[in-house]
């Protein structure tokens, strides 16, 4: 059924997979249809090379994950690409346009919109006002036009309709007139993402979208991100949750100490020994919260009087 | 004790020209601080520049409208000079720069270098520049009484200056009311909350902050004209303490509200008059002399401001819910 969203997602994923099939699994690999191409991007803080990227291409319409240990320079790279920080050297193009050294506001207007690791909801504004602020081409944002409401009221109605539709999609419609500061942390993440979508960006950059979000909300966030790809939006995101990375990303870029050390589809990258050494660790596939990880001896140490065989999880204990 | 006299004088403060001038200055500061979050600690500098611009160009023979434009232009240039280097930096830098710049304006004004223009520390006498404003009045000269309030119709501390002053305050309120509801005002509020978030949504934050600084400063300059019309241009009466009174008024009435500055100004001046007059009537001069009572009045203002910030930080008209959310 083509109308079924899940099958659409499958189709889109398959299309992106097909496009990326022949791409080499090496750092800086060339993509068939790159939306973002960066070269020699460096950022020094004192003597530390926070970012030292020779070449990076991001495939149009794909979900690309940027992973790596803390301090690998992922967020710094985000800041550079979106104009929130100035590189020591380097150049990059977005949709063929040079964006190196362009201020953040103009990067956003060019169609590359970001969110932040520490959510930046505008707390003392209502949810709907937050959303309206994300819109583009509102003539009322000019000081003189602002004084004549008839000049901007029609656009304001369009914006409000668009905002309400997005709020409904992100299940925030009941919070419409609440102050953003009264929302939970997860809801603020959703709001920030919905607000970024008000500008209908061609590429959205999400900095740790899942941090601090409960599992049920994670599910719906994953759905939203996949829906973005299905609408043709390119997604680049930083994330530590490997389940999520594996689940939705089409391509994974791994950074350590400012450099890109591996690239490839999630399965191949996560089997890469360099990545396991630098970031994932040997036990990245096992669930550390699983009782099964506690060996018999440890369990007996903890509860010597109990019968080990009766404990849940012991059956899977030897996988 | 003559309570009727005291109450009459207190009520007279409700619509005094000084009350209007401070209300207008606080409206300007409200655009800076209440809407945009800019810490302008030199509103008196904008007011003094406006007063000088108006008085000096009038003395030079310029018509009324041109003199007002000169005042606004002076404040605009001042705002640009202050804003260009500081608005890209963190908020506190603007606070430091504005407080210093306002002092520079005052010190340059009172220095003897420009005595021909500014009259140095003795300032410019009101009679030198009031003519064109008073001539613009359509009313016949003389005095007029409304109940117990009797003032000259046109001369100096007149009904005319009250009428024009409060009309300008009403216009400024209308302007803020329109702006606060507009998408332009929404961008400013966003900047107040988090500059980077607004930047990430494609708005030129620097340009908006500059517009806010210029607009609020220009309103401050007009407030400066209103302030000096019933008196003289005295640089030392328009220094740091004036800035702090404007801040007190804004916080008292409620920042980010339309009528907060007006209400704040009325209450500030009326309460101050009430306290001073009552003390003069009740406390014998052997305990507190008249000039000591004057200073004691300001002490009470300081204490009141502290209590206000502690117990009602949103001011009288502010939205408590809005202010309660402070976490970033």
HADDOCK unambig.tbl for C-alpha pairs under 7 A between the chains (distance, minus, plus):
assign (segid A and resid 104 and name CA) (segid B and resid 199 and name CA) 6.09 0.50 0.50
assign (segid A and resid 104 and name CA) (segid B and resid 200 and name CA) 6.28 0.50 0.50
assign (segid A and resid 105 and name CA) (segid B and resid 199 and name CA) 4.91 0.50 0.50
assign (segid A and resid 105 and name CA) (segid B and resid 200 and name CA) 5.94 0.50 0.50
assign (segid A and resid 105 and name CA) (segid B and resid 201 and name CA) 6.66 0.50 0.50
assign (segid A and resid 105 and name CA) (segid B and resid 202 and name CA) 3.85 0.50 0.50
assign (segid A and resid 105 and name CA) (segid B and resid 203 and name CA) 5.26 0.50 0.50
assign (segid A and resid 105 and name CA) (segid B and resid 204 and name CA) 5.67 0.50 0.50
assign (segid A and resid 106 and name CA) (segid B and resid 202 and name CA) 5.95 0.50 0.50
assign (segid A and resid 108 and name CA) (segid B and resid 200 and name CA) 6.00 0.50 0.50
assign (segid A and resid 108 and name CA) (segid B and resid 201 and name CA) 6.00 0.50 0.50
assign (segid A and resid 108 and name CA) (segid B and resid 202 and name CA) 4.67 0.50 0.50
assign (segid A and resid 109 and name CA) (segid B and resid 202 and name CA) 5.07 0.50 0.50
assign (segid A and resid 113 and name CA) (segid B and resid 200 and name CA) 6.37 0.50 0.50
assign (segid A and resid 113 and name CA) (segid B and resid 201 and name CA) 6.83 0.50 0.50
assign (segid A and resid 114 and name CA) (segid B and resid 200 and name CA) 6.31 0.50 0.50
assign (segid A and resid 120 and name CA) (segid B and resid 197 and name CA) 5.89 0.50 0.50
assign (segid A and resid 122 and name CA) (segid B and resid 190 and name CA) 6.30 0.50 0.50
assign (segid A and resid 122 and name CA) (segid B and resid 193 and name CA) 5.42 0.50 0.50
assign (segid A and resid 122 and name CA) (segid B and resid 194 and name CA) 6.39 0.50 0.50
assign (segid A and resid 123 and name CA) (segid B and resid 193 and name CA) 6.82 0.50 0.50
assign (segid A and resid 123 and name CA) (segid B and resid 325 and name CA) 6.70 0.50 0.50
assign (segid A and resid 124 and name CA) (segid B and resid 193 and name CA) 6.91 0.50 0.50
assign (segid A and resid 124 and name CA) (segid B and resid 322 and name CA) 5.47 0.50 0.50
assign (segid A and resid 124 and name CA) (segid B and resid 325 and name CA) 6.46 0.50 0.50
assign (segid A and resid 133 and name CA) (segid B and resid 186 and name CA) 6.89 0.50 0.50
assign (segid A and resid 133 and name CA) (segid B and resid 187 and name CA) 6.62 0.50 0.50
assign (segid A and resid 134 and name CA) (segid B and resid 201 and name CA) 5.52 0.50 0.50
assign (segid A and resid 140 and name CA) (segid B and resid 182 and name CA) 6.41 0.50 0.50
assign (segid A and resid 140 and name CA) (segid B and resid 183 and name CA) 5.15 0.50 0.50
assign (segid A and resid 140 and name CA) (segid B and resid 184 and name CA) 5.98 0.50 0.50
assign (segid A and resid 141 and name CA) (segid B and resid 183 and name CA) 4.88 0.50 0.50
assign (segid A and resid 141 and name CA) (segid B and resid 184 and name CA) 4.05 0.50 0.50
assign (segid A and resid 142 and name CA) (segid B and resid 184 and name CA) 6.03 0.50 0.50
assign (segid A and resid 143 and name CA) (segid B and resid 184 and name CA) 6.02 0.50 0.50
assign (segid A and resid 146 and name CA) (segid B and resid 179 and name CA) 6.44 0.50 0.50
assign (segid A and resid 146 and name CA) (segid B and resid 182 and name CA) 5.51 0.50 0.50
assign (segid A and resid 146 and name CA) (segid B and resid 183 and name CA) 6.71 0.50 0.50
assign (segid A and resid 146 and name CA) (segid B and resid 184 and name CA) 6.04 0.50 0.50
assign (segid A and resid 147 and name CA) (segid B and resid 178 and name CA) 5.96 0.50 0.50
assign (segid A and resid 147 and name CA) (segid B and resid 179 and name CA) 6.44 0.50 0.50
assign (segid A and resid 181 and name CA) (segid B and resid 325 and name CA) 5.80 0.50 0.50
assign (segid A and resid 196 and name CA) (segid B and resid 201 and name CA) 6.76 0.50 0.50
